[in-house]
């Protein structure tokens, strides 16, 4: 019983109380599903603002739902997919994160294994760019070359452009497309023309904002493996293709793939 009649504390009151206890009378950002707008969040606002007389939340982020193969995810349908399920199929949790980020938070999402495969391929591609930081230098071979300087400027400008995309109502699809565009420019840039520090800063910015662990997941190779790459380069210069192939296979056994380009050999993790 209460002075106003029979009732019981609901989860609306619980959330208002926890928010006020941990964050204060007014909070910056409150997130939740779109289904919470008409009841739960409306009740939170009414309770909190009646008590404090202050605006409860400055910003509301209401995310849409994710379906599985076009159907609602539910236990009754038996189509709930856990992170353990994803990992057991050989996918990285970061690929799942990338798949989620590829849709705007207000747009209804749809999970399929094909979408996750595409996200994993995209993640692997970005990791291939991330390992280039171990194969580049802080000083360009020709600092007067405008094209190469433009590539470095593009990487640096990309950091700010990435923030601007997310400042636009968390436009994560736009941010991912921007990263694709900037990385694609490196495809046409010789290795010795890529400015290492600019690339490192751009990768760090991606990791800090999107949490994809590109740097952590792409460590440098060992000195022994580097020596093998140098030996293979020498074998190719001498047109000793048999030795070159032997070293390539040895590197593959160690989890390192080598790709030959006009500007030299580039290694990536397999």
PyMOL commands that set and color helices and strands:
alter all, ss='L'
color gray80, all
select helices_A, chain A and resi 11-23+34-52+83-88+93-101+113-134+146-167+172-186+191-193+196-210+223-237+241-253
alter helices_A, ss='H'
color red, helices_A
select strands_A, chain A and resi 27-33+57-63+66-68+71-72+109-111+256-261+264-269
alter strands_A, ss='S'
color yellow, strands_A
deselect
rebuild
show_as cartoon
